[in-house]
Amino acid sequence: MTVFNHLFKELFKQKNRNANAVVIIQLISALAITIISFVAEGRYEAEYWKMVLPMFTFLFAVTSIIALPIYLVVTCYKNEHVNRSQTWRLAPISDEMFYLDNTLSSFISVIYLLIIQNIIIAILTGISFVLFNENLNDAFKGLMNGFSGANYNVAFGNVLQVICLTILISLFTYLIVSFLNFSTRAIVDYLPGMSSKAAVTILRLVLIIVIAKLLEKIFELFSNVILSPTNFLFGDINITLNGIIFLFLVIDIGLLLANMLLINKFFEAEQNK
């Protein structure tokens, strides 16, 4: 467990550098776009410049929506790079635990980025309310009035479901990429004449199609089995979403076990990676 924790800290530290770089790029981009837009439109009066901070906050929030999935893809690539690295694989830990460590550190770095983005948005929004409370407080009061008749228990449950589904889909992204990488490597190693890049690319495309069709069939075959107990437990509220959450949980566990088996039995590290 000590080696597991130490390796996790080292991997997480490296991946956090990328997350911090993403936040810095977001801040610079949002600020540059804000200033350029005001200058280009000739808004030099003080009343216009009062909206610089709110606009900057809005643009940072927009770039956060764009940056998060991009960072997820980047960490998927770095995740597989570490899986292939002979240097990292020399760590005194089993292959299964190494894979689990690497995947968790990548996923937690995405959560870290999401938290940092939301903290910055909250701080900028709070400063905007303090400095320009006359205009923004009216908008905030109108927003609160719109929620006055809402069922907050239902709203909280819906938000919690969306968060759970987002987490499971993010994990699924890491797991399916690793599965494609591990299974392709295993097939290439055991089939002669399949080592060329073109053959590997074709093989991966075939696997993607097969996996997509398999997932489609799984959703069709087990939807009734999953939705019936979900209906019993949760009633008619968000019945489909609950079923999808449960199904993704099962798929993620299955992929995790398959990947741990593949990296232990079939997937070897490469030199100088």
C-alpha positions in Angstrom: 0.0 0.0 0.0 2.9 2.3 0.7 4.3 1.8 -2.8 0.8 2.3 -4.3 0.3 5.6 -2.5 3.8 6.8 -3.4 3.4 6.0 -7.1 -0.1 7.6 -7.0 1.4 10.8 -5.6 4.1 10.9 -8.3 1.8 10.3 -11.2 -0.8 12.7 -9.8 1.8 15.4 -9.4 2.9 15.1 -13.0 -0.6 15.2 -14.4 -1.6 18.1 -12.2 1.1 20.2 -13.9 -1.0 19.8 -17.1 -4.2 20.7 -15.3 -2.6 23.8 -13.9 -1.3 24.7 -17.4 -4.9 24.3 -18.8 -6.2 26.7 -16.1 -3.6 29.3 -17.0 -4.3 29.0 -20.7 -8.0 29.5 -19.9 -7.4 32.6 -17.8 -5.1 34.2 -20.5 -7.5 33.3 -23.3 -10.6 34.6 -21.5 -8.8 37.9 -20.5 -7.5 38.4 -24.0 -10.8 37.9 -25.7 -12.5 40.2 -23.1 -10.1 43.0 -23.6 -10.0 42.7 -27.4 -13.8 42.6 -27.7 -14.1 45.8 -25.6 -11.3 47.6 -27.5 -12.5 46.5 -30.9 -16.0 47.9 -30.3 -14.6 51.2 -28.9 -16.2 50.8 -25.5 -14.0 53.1 -23.5 -16.6 54.6 -21.2 -16.5 53.6 -17.5 -20.0 52.1 -17.6 -18.9 49.6 -20.2 -15.7 48.7 -18.4 -17.8 47.7 -15.4 -18.8 44.7 -17.4 -15.2 43.5 -18.0 -15.1 41.2 -15.0 -18.5 39.7 -15.5 -17.7 39.0 -19.2 -14.3 37.6 -18.2 -16.1 35.3 -15.8 -18.5 34.1 -18.4 -15.8 33.5 -21.0 -13.7 31.5 -18.4 -16.8 29.4 -17.7 -17.3 28.8 -21.4 -13.6 27.8 -21.9 -14.0 25.4 -18.9 -16.7 23.5 -20.7 -14.5 23.2 -23.8 -11.3 22.5 -21.9 -12.6 19.7 -19.7 -13.3 17.1 -22.4 -10.1 18.1 -24.2 -8.1 17.5 -21.0 -9.9 14.2 -20.6 -8.6 13.1 -24.1 -5.1 14.4 -23.2 -5.0 12.4 -20.0 -6.2 9.3 -21.8 -3.1 9.6 -24.1 -0.8 10.2 -21.2 -2.4 7.3 -19.3 -1.5 4.9 -22.1 2.0 6.5 -22.4 2.6 5.6 -18.8 1.2 2.1 -19.3 3.7 1.5 -22.1 6.6 3.1 -20.2 9.3 0.6 -19.2 10.6 3.1 -16.6 7.3 3.4 -14.8 6.7 -0.3 -15.0 9.9 -1.0 -13.0 8.1 0.3 -9.9 8.0 -2.5 -7.2 4.2 -3.1 -7.6 2.1 -5.6 -9.4 0.9 -4.9 -12.9 -2.7 -4.8 -11.8 -2.0 -2.3 -9.1 0.2 -0.2 -11.4 -2.7 0.1 -13.9 -5.1 0.9 -11.2 -2.8 3.6 -9.8 -2.2 5.1 -13.2 -5.9 5.2 -14.1 -7.0 6.7 -10.8 -4.3 9.4 -10.9 -5.5 10.4 -14.4 -9.1 10.4 -13.3 -8.5 12.3 -10.1 -6.5 14.9 -12.1 -9.7 15.6 -14.1 -11.7 16.0 -10.9 -8.9 18.3 -9.7 -9.2 20.4 -12.8 -13.0 20.6 -12.5 -12.7 21.7 -8.8 -10.2 24.4 -9.6 -12.3 25.7 -12.5 -15.4 25.9 -10.3 -13.5 27.6 -7.5 -12.2 30.3 -9.9 -15.7 30.8 -11.4 -17.1 31.1 -7.8 -14.5 33.7 -6.8 -14.9 35.8 -10.0 -18.7 35.7 -9.6 -18.4 36.7 -6.0 -16.1 39.7 -6.8 -18.5 40.7 -9.6 -21.4 40.8 -7.2 -19.4 42.9 -4.7 -18.2 45.4 -7.2 -21.3 45.7 -9.4 -24.1 44.6 -7.1 -26.6 47.1 -8.5 -27.0 45.3 -11.9 -26.1 41.8 -10.9 -28.1 41.6 -7.7 -31.3 42.3 -9.7 -30.4 39.4 -12.1 -29.6 37.2 -9.1 -33.0 38.0 -7.4 -34.8 37.2 -10.6 -33.1 33.9 -10.9 -33.9 33.0 -7.3 -37.6 34.0 -7.9 -37.6 31.6 -10.8 -36.5 28.7 -8.4 -39.0 29.7 -5.7 -41.5 27.0 -6.6 -38.9 24.3 -7.4 -38.8 21.0 -5.6 -35.2 21.1 -4.2 -35.1 17.4 -3.2 -35.9 16.4 -6.8 -33.4 18.9 -8.1 -30.7 17.7 -5.8 -31.4 14.1 -6.8 -31.3 14.9 -10.5 -28.0 16.8 -10.1 -26.5 13.9 -8.1 -27.6 11.5 -10.8 -25.9 13.6 -13.5 -22.7 13.8 -11.4 -22.7 10.0 -11.0 -23.3 9.4 -14.7 -20.5 11.9 -15.6 -18.1 10.1 -13.3 -18.9 6.7 -14.7 -18.7 7.9 -18.3 -15.3 9.5 -17.6 -14.1 6.3 -16.1 -15.5 4.4 -19.1 -13.4 6.6 -21.4 -10.2 5.7 -19.7 -11.1 2.0 -19.4 -12.2 1.6 -23.0 -9.1 3.3 -24.4 -6.9 1.0 -22.3 -8.9 -2.0 -23.3 -8.4 -1.1 -27.0 -4.7 -0.6 -26.5 -4.2 -3.8 -24.4 -6.3 -6.0 -26.6 -4.8 -4.7 -29.8 -1.3 -5.3 -28.5 -2.2 -8.8 -27.3 -3.6 -9.7 -30.7 -0.7 -8.2 -32.6 1.8 -10.1 -30.5 0.1 -13.5 -31.1 -0.8 -13.1 -34.8 2.2 -13.0 -37.2 2.1 -10.3 -39.9 0.0 -7.9 -37.9 2.8 -5.6 -36.6 2.4 -2.9 -39.3 0.8 0.4 -38.3 -1.9 0.0 -41.0 -2.8 -3.5 -39.7 -2.9 -2.2 -36.1 -5.2 0.7 -37.2 -7.6 -1.6 -39.0 -7.6 -3.9 -36.1 -8.5 -1.1 -33.7 -11.3 0.1 -35.9 -12.7 -3.4 -36.1 -12.5 -3.7 -32.3 -14.3 -0.3 -31.9 -17.1 -1.4 -34.1 -17.4 -4.7 -32.3 -17.4 -3.1 -28.9 -20.0 -0.5 -30.0 -22.3 -3.2 -31.3 -21.7 -5.2 -28.2 -22.6 -2.3 -25.9 -25.7 -1.7 -28.0 -26.8 -5.3 -27.5 -26.1 -5.1 -23.8 -28.3 -2.1 -23.4 -31.1 -3.8 -25.4 -30.9 -7.2 -23.6 -30.5 -6.0 -20.0 -32.5 -2.8 -20.1 -35.7 -4.5 -18.8 -33.8 -6.4 -16.1 -32.1 -3.2 -14.9 -35.1 -0.9 -15.2 -37.5 -3.2 -13.3 -35.7 -3.1 -9.9 -34.8 0.5 -10.5 -38.5 1.2 -11.0 -39.2 -0.7 -7.8 -36.7 1.4 -5.8 -37.1 4.8 -7.4 -40.6 5.0 -8.8 -41.1 6.7 -12.2 -38.7 9.5 -11.6 -35.7 9.4 -13.9 -36.1 5.7 -14.4 -34.1 5.6 -17.6 -31.2 7.6 -16.1 -31.0 5.3 -13.1 -30.9 2.3 -15.4 -28.1 3.8 -17.5 -26.1 4.7 -14.3 -26.3 1.1 -13.1 -25.4 -0.3 -16.5 -22.4 1.9 -16.8 -21.3 0.9 -13.3 -21.4 -2.8 -14.4 -19.6 -2.1 -17.6 -16.9 -0.1 -15.9 -16.3 -2.9 -13.4 -16.1 -5.5 -16.2 -13.7 -3.4 -18.2 -11.5 -2.7 -15.2 -11.2 -6.4 -14.4 -10.5 -7.2 -18.1 -7.8 -4.5 -18.3 -6.1 -5.7 -15.1 -6.0 -9.2 -16.6 -4.7 -8.0 -20.0 -1.9 -5.8 -18.5 -0.8 -8.7 -16.3 -0.8 -11.5 -18.9 -0.5 -9.9 -22.4 0.7 -6.3 -22.3 4.5 -5.7 -22.1 6.2 -2.3 -21.6 8.2 -0.8 -24.4 11.7 0.5 -24.1 12.5 4.3 -24.1 8.9 5.4 -23.5 
